[in-house]
Amino acid sequence: MSGNQRVVRFTEDEKRVLEAAAEREGRSQNEIVREAVRRYGAERDALRDRLIADAIREYGPVLDKLA
């Protein structure tokens, strides 16, 4: 797999958490960070979609009247 390299600076506590997770799960720290980024993106997308759906449900009738 080819990819772009990034430098991420962690606090000592964050570093310890990442190291412990990698050891516990038998995965590389890189894999754990990449998974965390993917999950973050998916969660943000899901949150955005829920907020849009809620706004449409709540304000849709008013917006239809203004159209």
C-alpha positions as CSV (number, residue, x, y, z in Angstrom):
1,M,0.0,0.0,0.0
2,S,1.3,3.4,-0.9
3,G,0.3,6.4,1.0
4,N,1.3,9.9,2.2
5,Q,3.4,10.2,5.2
6,R,2.3,12.5,8.0
7,V,3.9,13.6,11.3
8,V,1.6,13.3,14.2
9,R,2.8,14.5,17.6
10,F,1.3,12.8,20.6
11,T,1.6,13.7,24.3
12,E,3.3,11.2,26.5
13,D,-0.1,9.9,27.7
14,E,-1.4,9.6,24.2
15,K,1.8,7.7,23.2
16,R,1.4,5.3,26.1
17,V,-2.2,4.6,25.2
18,L,-1.4,4.0,21.6
19,E,1.6,1.7,22.5
20,A,-0.5,-0.3,24.9
21,A,-3.4,-0.7,22.4
22,A,-1.0,-1.9,19.7
23,E,0.6,-4.4,22.1
24,R,-2.7,-5.6,23.4
25,E,-4.3,-6.0,20.0
26,G,-1.2,-7.3,18.2
27,R,-1.4,-4.6,15.6
28,S,0.9,-1.8,14.5
29,Q,0.4,1.7,15.9
30,N,0.0,2.8,12.3
31,E,-2.9,0.5,11.8
32,I,-4.6,1.7,15.0
33,V,-4.2,5.4,14.0
34,R,-5.5,4.8,10.4
35,E,-8.5,3.0,11.8
36,A,-9.2,5.8,14.2
37,V,-9.1,8.3,11.4
38,R,-11.5,6.2,9.3
39,R,-13.9,5.8,12.2
40,Y,-13.8,9.5,13.0
41,G,-14.7,10.4,9.4
42,A,-17.5,7.9,9.4
43,E,-18.9,9.1,12.7
44,R,-18.8,12.7,11.5
45,D,-20.6,11.8,8.3
46,A,-23.3,10.0,10.2
47,L,-23.7,12.9,12.7
48,R,-24.0,15.4,9.8
49,D,-26.6,13.2,8.1
50,R,-28.6,12.9,11.3
51,L,-28.5,16.6,11.9
52,I,-29.6,17.3,8.4
53,A,-32.5,14.8,8.7
54,D,-33.5,16.3,12.0
55,A,-33.5,19.9,10.5
56,I,-35.5,18.8,7.5
57,R,-38.0,17.0,9.7
58,E,-38.3,20.0,12.1
59,Y,-38.1,22.9,9.7
60,G,-39.3,21.3,6.4
61,P,-42.9,22.4,6.7
62,V,-41.9,26.0,7.4
63,L,-39.4,26.0,4.5
64,D,-42.0,24.5,2.2
65,K,-44.4,27.5,3.0
66,L,-41.6,29.9,2.2
67,A,-40.8,28.3,-1.1
